[in-house]
Amino acid sequence: MAKKNAKKMNKFDSQINKYQYTMKMVTSETCIACKTQCARGLEYIERMSKPGALGKGVACHLTKGKGFR
C-alpha cells in the first residue's frame, strides 16, 4: 500500500511567491501627471491619444507593493 504523504504544491501558497511584488494598473491620465514617466507609460499615452482608442490601463512600477499572503 502506498502512503499519501506527498503534499500538493500550490503556486499561491509557496514560499517563493509568498512575497511576490504586485503593481497597480493606472490609466493614461495618471501617466500624463506622473513626474517620472517610464517607457511603458509613454507608449501607453501614445496609444491612448489616438481617437477611439480603448485601454484597460498599464502596470505602474511606482505603485509596487507587497504581494498577498
N, C-alpha and C positions, 0 to 999 in steps of 0.2 A: 504494500500500500504506500502510495506517495503522500508525503506530508504537504500541507498547504501553508508553508511558512513564508513563501515568497510574497513580498508586498508589491502592490501595483504602484507604479511610478506615475504620479500626476504632475504634469508640467507646471501647473499653477501653484502647487504646494512644495515644489522642490526648493532646496536651499539656494540653488543658482539663481532662480527667477524671483526669489522672495523680495529682494530689494531692487528689482529692475526699475529703471527710471521711466517715467511716463511724461509725455508732452501734451499740452492742451492744444486744441485746434482753435485758430484765430482767423478772423475774416480779413478782407483786404483793407478795411478801414483801420484796423489795428496795425497792420503792416505799414500803412502810409504814415501813421502817427508815431511809429517806432523810431527811437533815437539811433539805434544800432541796427540798421537794415541789413539782413543777410541775403545771400544769393537766392535762396529758396523763396524768401518773401518778395524780392524784387521780381522774380519770374512770375510769381502768383499775381502781383499787382499788374504786371503787363498783360497777363491773360484775362484778368477781370476788367481791364479798362476797355476792352472791345465791346461794342454794343451787342446785347443779347447773351452775354456770357453767363453761364451758371457755374457756381462753385460751392463746395462744401467746407472750404477753409483749408488751411495749411498748418502743419505741426510747427509750433514755435519753440526754438531752443531756449528762449529766455524764460519760459514757463515750466521748466523741467522740475519735477518733484519726485518724491519717493513713491515707489510702487505700492501696491496693495499687499497686505499680508495674507 
